[in-house]
Amino acid sequence: MSHPVFKKGKKEDSRNYGLVSLTLMEVMEQPILESISRYIKNKTIIRSSQHGFTKWKSCLTNSINLYDEVAGLIDERRAVDTVYQDFS
């Protein structure tokens, strides 16, 4: 949503107004995100093994972690089963 904001000059001249398109949500987005992220981290709602949308983790780090775990189990001569599910 855009709102006209007076910049300078005569207030009667429409050319002296600019549009500001920041909504309250756009302004508050980062503080809200930080607050929710801090709460989730402090309450350990998301386990450290979560990779999908966790900072510094990705599909690549997930694959590396899986490889390390499977390799360790194979070294111990234990059975390994893997199931992949694509929710997209």
C-alpha positions as MATLAB code, in Angstrom:
seq = 'MSHPVFKKGKKEDSRNYGLVSLTLMEVMEQPILESISRYIKNKTIIRSSQHGFTKWKSCLTNSINLYDEVAGLIDERRAVDTVYQDFS';
ca = [
       0.000    0.000    0.000;
       1.501    3.356   -1.035;
       0.943    6.650    0.737;
       1.862   10.143   -0.485;
       4.486   11.822    1.689;
       5.383   15.502    1.435;
       9.023   16.063    0.440;
       9.628   19.809   -0.083;
       8.246   22.934   -1.746;
       4.628   24.070   -1.875;
       2.188   21.600   -0.349;
      -0.351   22.489   -3.055;
       1.919   21.134   -5.817;
       1.409   17.396   -6.276;
       4.955   17.056   -7.689;
       6.313   17.745   -4.192;
       4.974   14.459   -2.880;
       6.577   11.027   -3.099;
       5.106    7.615   -2.473;
       6.151    5.536    0.498;
       5.211    1.901    0.108;
       6.441    0.523    3.424;
       3.686   -1.113    5.379;
       3.826   -1.732    9.097;
       4.450   -5.425    8.414;
       7.407   -4.652    6.157;
       8.916   -2.479    8.902;
       8.266   -5.057   11.629;
       9.243   -8.141    9.597;
      12.879   -8.382   10.753;
      12.244   -7.791   14.498;
       9.381  -10.320   14.448;
      11.527  -12.883   12.617;
      14.373  -12.404   15.105;
      12.003  -12.746   18.063;
      10.399  -15.935   16.739;
      13.797  -17.403   15.808;
      15.163  -16.666   19.284;
      12.108  -18.297   20.913;
      12.377  -21.404   18.730;
      16.091  -21.706   19.502;
      15.714  -21.135   23.261;
      12.837  -23.605   23.599;
      14.601  -26.151   21.344;
      11.455  -26.512   19.255;
      13.516  -27.403   16.210;
      16.137  -30.063   16.770;
      19.741  -29.465   15.720;
      19.308  -32.187   13.105;
      16.865  -29.972   11.158;
      18.464  -28.752    7.926;
      15.703  -27.537    5.585;
      15.171  -23.968    6.776;
      17.791  -23.573    9.477;
      20.494  -20.913    9.243;
      23.825  -22.255    7.971;
      22.238  -25.590    7.013;
      20.962  -26.805    3.663;
      20.233  -29.866    1.563;
      24.005  -30.224    1.136;
      24.724  -30.240    4.877;
      21.868  -32.705    5.310;
      23.413  -35.034    2.696;
      26.842  -34.780    4.315;
      25.352  -35.535    7.738;
      23.451  -38.540    6.360;
      26.573  -39.833    4.610;
      28.593  -39.578    7.849;
      25.928  -41.425    9.836;
      25.467  -44.192    7.253;
      29.232  -44.626    6.830;
      29.584  -44.963   10.611;
      26.852  -47.593   10.763;
      28.399  -49.533    7.879;
      31.789  -49.417    9.630;
      30.076  -50.956   12.669;
      28.588  -53.625   10.341;
      25.051  -52.524   11.199;
      22.065  -52.594    8.858;
      21.085  -49.351    7.169;
      17.719  -48.510    5.575;
      16.960  -45.140    4.028;
      13.617  -43.732    2.927;
      13.341  -40.429    1.043;
      10.129  -38.411    0.906;
       9.654  -35.400   -1.354;
       6.907  -33.146   -0.032;
       7.071  -30.663   -2.902;
];
